[in-house]
Amino acid sequence: MKSDQKKVAGEISLSPNIFRFAVEQAATGIVIIKEGVVLYANPEACRIAGYDNPDEVKGTDVLGYIVKEDQEIVKSFILDVRESKKICFPVVFLKRGPERRTGP
């Protein structure tokens, strides 16, 4: 294997670690969901929702963090993402307690 190929192979093998670091350090809340269930929430997403530990939100219904008037929009968004129509939209998030937080 040529040295250039070795370099690229090494960079590719580091990619998951770089991606994880970037997501965990992001100044934006990032949540990965499947079938409406939170699989992962980065520290900023947890902070926005008022949680200290990502394990507190893992496995929960994503709609539980969305104000009722935005839940239909979010359901529609999830369906659109499955069909690759769009990937970002603003919502009002619920924070633990009565305070509201506005999304992106």
Backbone as CSV, one residue per row, in Angstrom:
resi,resn,N_x,N_y,N_z,CA_x,CA_y,CA_z,C_x,C_y,C_z
1,MET,0.850,-1.181,0.000,0.000,0.000,0.000,0.890,1.236,0.000
2,LYS,0.589,2.192,-0.857,1.353,3.437,-0.935,1.117,4.267,0.312
3,SER,2.060,5.152,0.587,1.939,5.974,1.796,0.703,6.871,1.758
4,ASP,0.327,7.391,0.574,-0.888,8.208,0.464,-2.124,7.383,0.805
5,GLN,-2.149,6.146,0.338,-3.282,5.273,0.621,-3.357,4.954,2.107
6,LYS,-2.192,4.739,2.731,-2.154,4.472,4.167,-2.671,5.677,4.944
7,LYS,-2.290,6.869,4.515,-2.733,8.091,5.184,-4.256,8.217,5.112
8,VAL,-4.811,8.020,3.916,-6.263,8.107,3.734,-6.965,7.032,4.556
9,ALA,-6.439,5.809,4.543,-7.034,4.719,5.319,-7.030,5.066,6.802
10,GLY,-5.953,5.650,7.283,-5.874,6.062,8.687,-6.872,7.149,9.014
11,GLU,-7.035,8.109,8.106,-8.004,9.191,8.325,-9.421,8.655,8.339
12,ILE,-9.720,7.711,7.469,-11.057,7.123,7.431,-11.351,6.374,8.720
13,SER,-10.361,5.656,9.234,-10.590,4.902,10.470,-10.790,5.826,11.665
14,LEU,-10.282,7.046,11.599,-10.487,8.015,12.672,-11.814,8.747,12.553
15,SER,-12.450,8.688,11.395,-13.661,9.459,11.133,-14.751,9.300,12.189
16,PRO,-15.094,8.079,12.627,-16.138,7.971,13.652,-15.771,8.707,14.940
17,ASN,-14.500,8.657,15.330,-14.060,9.353,16.534,-14.138,10.864,16.354
18,ILE,-13.753,11.343,15.187,-13.818,12.772,14.899,-15.274,13.220,14.880
19,PHE,-16.135,12.435,14.245,-17.553,12.763,14.188,-18.142,12.824,15.591
20,ARG,-17.871,11.812,16.404,-18.397,11.784,17.773,-17.907,12.997,18.564
21,PHE,-16.634,13.319,18.457,-16.092,14.475,19.163,-16.800,15.755,18.715
22,ALA,-16.961,15.919,17.395,-17.601,17.121,16.866,-19.043,17.243,17.362
23,VAL,-19.772,16.140,17.370,-21.165,16.153,17.817,-21.240,16.452,19.310
24,GLU,-20.378,15.832,20.088,-20.414,16.039,21.538,-19.997,17.447,21.939
25,GLN,-19.140,18.092,21.140,-18.675,19.439,21.444,-19.487,20.530,20.743
26,ALA,-20.463,20.164,19.942,-21.238,21.125,19.155,-21.981,22.107,20.053
27,ALA,-22.057,23.348,19.577,-22.805,24.386,20.287,-24.290,24.322,19.947
28,THR,-24.666,23.360,19.139,-26.049,23.150,18.721,-26.540,21.820,19.281
29,GLY,-27.778,21.798,19.701,-28.349,20.545,20.174,-28.539,19.574,19.020
30,ILE,-28.045,18.363,19.184,-28.167,17.332,18.158,-28.823,16.107,18.790
31,VAL,-29.927,15.671,18.178,-30.655,14.512,18.682,-30.814,13.526,17.533
32,ILE,-30.482,12.273,17.788,-30.673,11.215,16.797,-31.858,10.387,17.258
33,ILE,-32.843,10.267,16.364,-34.044,9.513,16.707,-34.292,8.412,15.684
34,LYS,-35.009,7.415,16.111,-35.462,6.352,15.218,-36.867,5.986,15.649
35,GLU,-37.795,6.036,14.691,-39.193,5.716,14.977,-39.728,6.555,16.135
36,GLY,-39.279,7.816,16.243,-39.778,8.719,17.270,-39.143,8.561,18.641
37,VAL,-38.155,7.667,18.753,-37.495,7.411,20.040,-36.087,7.991,20.004
38,VAL,-35.703,8.681,21.068,-34.372,9.278,21.162,-33.332,8.172,21.334
39,LEU,-32.414,8.087,20.369,-31.314,7.132,20.478,-30.093,7.797,21.094
40,TYR,-29.936,9.096,20.811,-28.770,9.839,21.295,-29.119,11.314,21.361
41,ALA,-28.657,11.985,22.378,-28.761,13.442,22.491,-27.416,13.951,22.976
42,ASN,-26.867,14.932,22.259,-25.566,15.458,22.685,-25.739,16.338,23.928
43,PRO,-24.640,16.702,24.582,-24.741,17.493,25.810,-25.519,18.799,25.643
44,GLU,-25.385,19.471,24.498,-26.101,20.729,24.294,-27.606,20.497,24.194
45,ALA,-28.027,19.441,23.523,-29.456,19.115,23.451,-29.994,18.838,24.853
46,CYS,-29.228,18.143,25.644,-29.637,17.867,27.020,-29.735,19.161,27.823
47,ARG,-28.758,20.033,27.663,-28.778,21.317,28.382,-30.006,22.129,27.999
48,ILE,-30.316,22.190,26.705,-31.479,22.935,26.229,-32.754,22.404,26.886
49,ALA,-32.851,21.087,27.020,-34.047,20.457,27.590,-34.023,20.416,29.113
50,GLY,-32.918,20.843,29.725,-32.849,20.892,31.184,-32.365,19.620,31.845
51,TYR,-31.646,18.793,31.100,-31.124,17.536,31.641,-29.605,17.582,31.719
52,ASP,-29.060,16.913,32.722,-27.604,16.866,32.891,-26.984,15.636,32.247
53,ASN,-27.753,14.567,32.160,-27.219,13.286,31.730,-27.951,12.798,30.475
54,PRO,-27.227,12.549,29.377,-27.872,12.050,28.154,-28.655,10.751,28.371
55,ASP,-28.267,9.964,29.366,-28.985,8.716,29.631,-30.425,8.971,30.083
56,GLU,-30.687,10.190,30.611,-32.041,10.523,31.052,-33.016,10.640,29.878
57,VAL,-32.512,11.003,28.702,-33.393,11.183,27.549,-33.345,10.007,26.584
58,LYS,-32.301,9.219,26.651,-32.164,8.066,25.758,-33.332,7.102,25.961
59,GLY,-33.940,6.696,24.832,-35.040,5.748,24.880,-36.404,6.377,25.124
60,THR,-36.467,7.704,25.204,-37.741,8.369,25.443,-38.366,8.840,24.132
61,ASP,-39.642,9.182,24.177,-40.384,9.673,23.020,-39.958,11.108,22.736
62,VAL,-39.479,11.372,21.531,-38.997,12.707,21.176,-40.099,13.748,21.309
63,LEU,-41.346,13.368,21.101,-42.437,14.334,21.202,-42.638,14.841,22.625
64,GLY,-42.109,14.130,23.599,-42.186,14.583,24.979,-41.376,15.843,25.239
65,TYR,-40.525,16.226,24.306,-39.683,17.419,24.443,-40.154,18.564,23.548
66,ILE,-41.290,18.365,22.904,-41.816,19.344,21.958,-43.154,19.861,22.482
67,VAL,-43.342,21.178,22.442,-44.620,21.734,22.899,-45.753,21.174,22.035
68,LYS,-46.929,21.029,22.637,-48.056,20.372,21.960,-48.388,21.007,20.612
69,GLU,-48.349,22.338,20.532,-48.718,22.987,19.269,-47.723,22.731,18.139
70,ASP,-46.524,22.234,18.447,-45.533,21.907,17.418,-45.415,20.403,17.138
71,GLN,-46.119,19.577,17.901,-45.960,18.131,17.754,-46.380,17.619,16.377
72,GLU,-47.447,18.163,15.808,-47.857,17.721,14.472,-46.816,18.111,13.429
73,ILE,-46.222,19.292,13.587,-45.157,19.733,12.676,-43.982,18.769,12.756
74,VAL,-43.632,18.380,13.972,-42.505,17.462,14.161,-42.822,16.092,13.562
75,LYS,-44.033,15.598,13.771,-44.415,14.314,13.178,-44.285,14.382,11.660
76,SER,-44.752,15.477,11.076,-44.653,15.672,9.628,-43.196,15.744,9.185
77,PHE,-42.390,16.439,9.980,-40.964,16.555,9.679,-40.298,15.192,9.670
78,ILE,-40.615,14.377,10.651,-40.014,13.039,10.733,-40.350,12.233,9.476
79,LEU,-41.588,12.329,9.040,-41.980,11.634,7.809,-41.237,12.201,6.600
80,ASP,-41.086,13.541,6.553,-40.362,14.173,5.445,-38.901,13.748,5.414
81,VAL,-38.289,13.633,6.586,-36.889,13.211,6.641,-36.751,11.809,6.078
82,ARG,-37.690,10.947,6.417,-37.661,9.582,5.873,-37.702,9.599,4.355
83,GLU,-38.386,10.600,3.804,-38.484,10.733,2.349,-37.442,11.707,1.797
84,SER,-36.500,12.142,2.649,-35.394,13.053,2.284,-35.865,14.377,1.694
85,LYS,-36.934,14.939,2.227,-37.428,16.222,1.735,-36.745,17.413,2.408
86,LYS,-36.446,17.314,3.694,-35.795,18.404,4.414,-35.135,17.854,5.675
87,ILE,-34.250,18.663,6.267,-33.546,18.162,7.449,-33.493,19.124,8.626
88,CYS,-34.025,20.345,8.520,-33.927,21.280,9.635,-35.181,22.153,9.699
89,PHE,-35.638,22.435,10.903,-36.779,23.312,11.083,-36.779,23.834,12.519
90,PRO,-37.394,25.024,12.742,-37.441,25.582,14.103,-38.637,25.052,14.886
91,VAL,-38.424,24.774,16.154,-39.503,24.363,17.050,-39.262,25.001,18.409
92,VAL,-40.275,24.982,19.260,-40.127,25.428,20.643,-39.986,24.180,21.496
93,PHE,-38.868,24.078,22.194,-38.591,22.911,23.028,-39.101,23.144,24.439
94,LEU,-39.498,22.072,25.078,-39.884,22.120,26.477,-38.665,21.872,27.347
95,LYS,-38.501,22.700,28.346,-37.432,22.512,29.308,-38.066,21.949,30.569
96,ARG,-37.326,21.184,31.291,-37.823,20.644,32.549,-38.358,21.816,33.371
97,GLY,-39.597,21.755,33.784,-40.241,22.862,34.476,-41.065,23.674,33.487
98,PRO,-41.592,24.834,33.902,-42.520,25.590,33.054,-41.867,26.440,31.963
99,GLU,-40.565,26.625,32.006,-39.873,27.492,31.049,-39.847,26.891,29.642
100,ARG,-39.981,27.762,28.623,-39.896,27.316,27.219,-38.574,27.757,26.632
101,ARG,-38.080,26.993,25.696,-36.861,27.329,24.965,-37.179,27.263,23.488
102,THR,-36.735,28.240,22.710,-36.941,28.217,21.272,-35.780,27.526,20.612
103,GLY,-36.090,26.664,19.629,-35.066,25.945,18.877,-34.373,26.829,17.873
104,PRO,-33.661,26.208,16.901,-32.808,26.951,15.970,-33.485,28.024,15.240
